Amino acid sequence: MMRLSFPSILSRIWRAPNVLTHSTSWLQPARAFANTPSSLKNQLPPRPPLPPEEDIEESYLKGSGPGGQKINKTNSAVQLKHKPTGIVVKCQATRSRTQNRKIARTLLAERLDNLNNGEESRSSIVGEVKRKKAASAAKKSRRKYKLLEEERQAAAGPGDEESSSVAAPAPEESKPQDMGKTQEEGKV
């Protein structure tokens, strides 16, 4: 048997057994890719463009909160004000000023998109998709437990339907006789 060695990129893409034969029919892709019409139909709108630099007033502030003494001493928090609308965005997501600038600009672009497009903005559509998924998951869970309860009732038998739906009272445990007595009465 001949042992072949593949470049690292090929071994990441394809699964290969330890000992290779001359046949290549065993090669299978590690991940399946699908471009179905249904996935193309549900595409989100493009991300909103960043506002022009001349419309933005940028200032740097001292940060606060987690990050240690360094965050409190440096001007790494970024505050952007959109001059035409007056929208103000403050970002202190990281200790890096450059990363905070990028994040603040994307947040400002999203806010402007919400203001201009309303219900048809990207963030509104993403929120609606998340709400639909959560509602679907809740519905599936209700359906699952309802089916499970029906199976339990069917397994219990036709005469036991009332007793299985109503919880039976717990049997009373034997109580010590001196529980109601005070300490003086118990010492007698």
C-alpha positions, 0 to 999 in steps of 0.5 A, spaced: 500 500 500 502 506 498 501 512 503 499 519 500 500 525 503 495 531 501 497 538 502 494 541 509 488 545 505 486 539 501 485 535 508 481 540 511 476 540 505 476 532 504 475 527 509 480 521 508 482 515 511 489 513 514 491 508 509 489 510 502 488 506 496 488 507 488 481 508 488 478 515 489 471 513 490 471 514 497 472 522 497 466 525 500 466 533 501 466 534 509 460 539 508 454 539 504 453 546 500 446 547 498 443 553 494 436 552 493 431 556 491 428 557 498 434 559 501 435 564 495 428 567 496 429 568 504 435 573 503 436 579 507 437 586 504 444 588 504 447 592 510 446 599 510 451 603 507 456 607 512 454 615 512 459 620 509 464 622 514 462 630 513 455 628 516 459 625 522 461 629 528 466 624 532 469 625 539 472 621 544 470 620 551 473 616 557 470 609 558 467 606 564 465 599 567 469 593 566 476 593 563 480 595 569 484 602 570 486 602 563 479 603 560 478 609 565 484 612 563 484 612 556 479 616 551 477 609 547 470 610 548 467 613 541 461 618 540 458 619 533 453 625 532 450 625 525 449 632 524 443 632 519 438 628 524 442 629 531 442 622 532 448 620 537 451 613 538 456 612 543 460 605 543 465 602 548 465 595 546 472 594 546 478 597 549 481 599 542 479 606 539 479 603 532 474 597 533 470 602 537 470 607 531 468 601 526 462 599 531 460 606 532 459 607 525 455 600 523 451 602 529 449 609 526 448 606 519 443 601 522 439 607 526 439 611 520 436 605 516 431 604 521 429 611 521 429 612 513 426 605 512 422 603 518 419 596 517 423 594 511 430 596 514 435 590 515 434 590 523 427 590 523 427 584 518 432 580 522 428 581 528 421 579 525 425 572 522 428 571 530 420 572 532 418 567 527 423 562 529 422 563 536 414 562 535 415 556 531 420 553 536 415 554 542 409 551 537 413 545 536 415 544 543 407 545 545 406 540 540 411 535 542 408 535 550 401 535 547 403 528 543 407 525 549 401 527 554 396 523 549 401 517 549 401 517 556 394 517 557 393 512 552 398 507 555 395 508 562 388 505 559 381 507 557 379 507 565 384 511 568 383 517 564 381 521 570 386 519 575 392 520 570 389 527 569 388 529 576 394 528 581 393 523 586 394 526 593 400 524 596 399 519 602 400 522 609 406 520 613 406 518 620 407 524 624 410 524 631 405 524 637 409 530 640 409 535 635 403 539 637 406 539 645 411 544 647 418 543 650 415 542 657 410 537 656 415 533 652 419 532 658 414 529 662 
